[in-house]
Amino acid sequence: MRIFFPLMAIIMALTFAQALASAKKPKPVTIDSARVITVDRYFSQYSFGPALRMYIFEQQKAVIRILFTSEGRKIMPLGQLVIFSPATSQDGVDQWINNQHSDAIFGDAPKPVVKHDLTGNIQITEQRFLGQITGRAGETYEKYYVTFTVSSIATDGVTIEGFEDNVDVHVMTKDSPALQRPDLP
């Protein structure tokens, strides 16, 4: 009996400590709980621009922002996780989101309190050529179906499970003769 009670006390203390530790960890969220926005058409003279994919996690006041840029035909993702103050309204977060792909009409949109570079967390696993498209001004694009993975993220009270997704990306291969300026080098 003398050994039993101290042993039970140690087991109960360890169980209590584990319960406290797990209560402090935020539950991971998945992209199933995110609102997803994709932008690849902008108000400009060109038909397509870099593909922008945003995952909005409203409960966490967090946004994953992935911009698919290209260098020649090589597509490169640039990623960022931004976190807003818990006091920020969803309308405020939505204004910030709008400013990422429009003319930034919301000059007083809230600013994120935390920014993390996620470029190292993103990997392109497939880049499949779908065809060629001519834009409205005569420019030429190659359209690609891009599959990518984002590894799990746990930072500043936000935990997001890793995921796989895909996006169409348009890479300009020929500028429009109508839009070129012969006086520029």
FENPE-V601382 format. One record per backbone hydrogen bond with DSSP energy under -1.0 kcal/mol. NH is the residue of the N-H (numbers start at 0). CO is the residue of the C=O. E is the energy in kcal/mol with one decimal. If there is no record, write none. Layout:
((NH & CO & E) (NH & CO & E))
This chain:
((4 & 0 & -1.8) (6 & 2 & -1.9) (7 & 3 & -2.6) (8 & 4 & -2.2) (9 & 5 & -2.1) (10 & 6 & -2.3) (11 & 7 & -2.6) (12 & 8 & -2.3) (13 & 9 & -2.5) (14 & 10 & -2.4) (15 & 11 & -2.3) (16 & 12 & -2.4) (17 & 13 & -2.4) (18 & 14 & -2.1) (19 & 15 & -2.3) (20 & 16 & -2.3) (21 & 17 & -2.5) (22 & 18 & -1.7) (23 & 19 & -1.3) (28 & 158 & -2.4) (32 & 29 & -1.7) (33 & 30 & -1.3) (34 & 55 & -2.3) (36 & 53 & -2.5) (38 & 51 & -2.8) (43 & 41 & -1.9) (48 & 39 & -2.4) (51 & 38 & -3.0) (52 & 65 & -3.0) (53 & 36 & -2.9) (54 & 63 & -2.5) (55 & 34 & -3.2) (56 & 61 & -3.0) (61 & 56 & -2.0) (62 & 81 & -2.5) (63 & 54 & -2.4) (64 & 79 & -3.2) (65 & 52 & -3.0) (66 & 77 & -2.8) (67 & 50 & -3.3) (68 & 75 & -2.6) (70 & 73 & -2.5) (73 & 70 & -1.7) (75 & 68 & -3.0) (77 & 66 & -2.4) (79 & 64 & -1.8) (80 & 115 & -2.7) (81 & 62 & -2.7) (82 & 113 & -2.3) (83 & 60 & -3.2) (87 & 84 & -2.1) (92 & 88 & -2.0) (93 & 89 & -2.7) (94 & 90 & -1.9) (95 & 91 & -1.9) (96 & 92 & -2.4) (97 & 93 & -2.5) (98 & 94 & -2.1) (99 & 96 & -1.2) (100 & 97 & -1.4) (101 & 97 & -1.1) (106 & 104 & -1.0) (108 & 105 & -1.6) (112 & 82 & -2.3) (113 & 82 & -1.8) (115 & 80 & -2.8) (117 & 78 & -2.3) (120 & 117 & -2.3) (121 & 118 & -1.1) (122 & 148 & -2.4) (124 & 146 & -2.4) (125 & 146 & -1.7) (127 & 144 & -2.8) (129 & 142 & -3.4) (130 & 142 & -1.0) (132 & 140 & -2.7) (134 & 138 & -3.5) (137 & 134 & -1.7) (139 & 173 & -2.9) (140 & 132 & -3.0) (141 & 170 & -2.6) (142 & 130 & -3.1) (143 & 168 & -2.9) (144 & 127 & -2.9) (145 & 166 & -2.8) (146 & 125 & -2.1) (147 & 164 & -2.8) (148 & 122 & -2.7) (149 & 162 & -2.9) (150 & 120 & -2.4) (152 & 159 & -2.7) (154 & 157 & -2.7) (157 & 154 & -2.6) (159 & 152 & -2.9) (160 & 28 & -2.9) (162 & 149 & -2.2) (164 & 147 & -2.4) (166 & 145 & -2.2) (168 & 143 & -2.7) (170 & 141 & -2.8) (172 & 139 & -2.7) (173 & 139 & -1.6) (179 & 175 & -1.1) (183 & 180 & -1.8))
